[in-house]
Every structure is written in C-alpha cells, then in structure tokens.
Amino acid sequence: MTNWIEIVSVVLGLSCVFLASRAKVANFWVGYVYCIALMIMFSQKHLYSSMILQPISLAINIMGHYRWTHPGSEEKTDKAGQLKVSRMDWKRRGIVLGALCILAVIWGLFLSKLAIIWPDTFPAAQTPLLDAFVTMMILLAQWLSAQKRMECWVAWLGVNIANIILYLLAGLKFMPIVSACYLVFAIMGIINWRKIYKEQNNA
C-alpha cells in the first residue's frame, strides 16, 4: 500500500509545486489532497514529525489560499486583484532563521524522547533531529508561500535537499526522486517569482 501512496504523493506533489512556481492559485486545491496522502504515508514509516506536520500544513494552505485571493485593502495587488509577490528585509530574515534553528532543536529533542515516554505507542523515531529540521523548514516555507514572499523558494531548496537525505534513510523509493524534481521546480519558482516581482514593481 505504501508504494501506491508514494506514487500518488509524487504526482500530487509535482503538480502542486509546479503550479506554485507559476504563481497559480490552483496549487492550493492540489495541496489539500497532497497533505492527506502524505499523512498516511508518513504514519506508515514512523516519521512522526512529518506526519503531525500535515494537518498544520493543511491549515496553512487554507490560510494561503485565502491570503492570495483576498488581500487586505492596504496590501498591494496584481492585475487580477490577488496578493502581490513581496520580499523581506535582511533583519527579518535573520530573526526568522534564528527562530527556525531553535524550534528545530527543541522539536527534535522531543521526538527523540517519544519512544521512551510512550514505548507501546511510538517505535523509535528515525533521524529525529533531521526530521524536526525538515518539519520546521517546511512550515517556514509554507508560511512564506502563504504570504507570497520570494524567500519561500530559498526555504524550499533547503527542505528538498534535507528531504532527499531523510527519505533515503527511511527507505522510501519514490519520494527522493520527487524531492530532486522539487529542487528543479524551486529554481523555476525563484526565476518566475523574481520576474513577476520585477514586473509588478515596474508597472
């Protein structure tokens, strides 16, 4: 069953990221189904942090969907009336990165203790610190994407590199391949969003 779920996740994930790289709102609809497929797959592989991430990801997707299509009256919008692509300053980037590292360490330590606290419920977590880092990076990337921030694609680059390592260690067959494809789409996203950003600010 896991193989079929991996295949479905590959198709959904590639479709979602490709649409996002083109700044298409449809990426959110695909993302809803993708979250459900990933939750099932990660639960079978005992990747608890990644499994728990999916309901949170679903909530962020819903928020992002609304933010893109219903920007505030004081926010800049594009020709279609949707939220414009924006960037953070260096100070905010530093604060966000520092918070990411601290939260990843805390969450990783918690994951490493799950099997000790509830041994009958949770087998020993695989690579808890890496799993936690990936979790926090994904949440950051999704939050930035929901705000239509350019930096989301840099975060996705880090996520996909870490995911390739994590999935190989977990014994997954197809997800490392899809993560490699995500790297390509993340680069496409950076290029496309920079183009959109320049067009919007020169209009």
Secondary structure by P-SEA (a helix, b strand, c coil): caaaaaaaaaaaaaaaaaaaaacccaaaaaaaaaaaaaaaaaaaacaaaaaaaaaaaaaaaaaaaaaaaccccccccccccccccccccaaaaaaaaaaaaaaaaaaaaaaaacccccccccccccaaaaaaaaaaaaaaaaaaaaacccaaaaaaaaaaaaaaaaaaaaccccaaaaaaaaaaaaaaaaaaaaaaaaaaaac
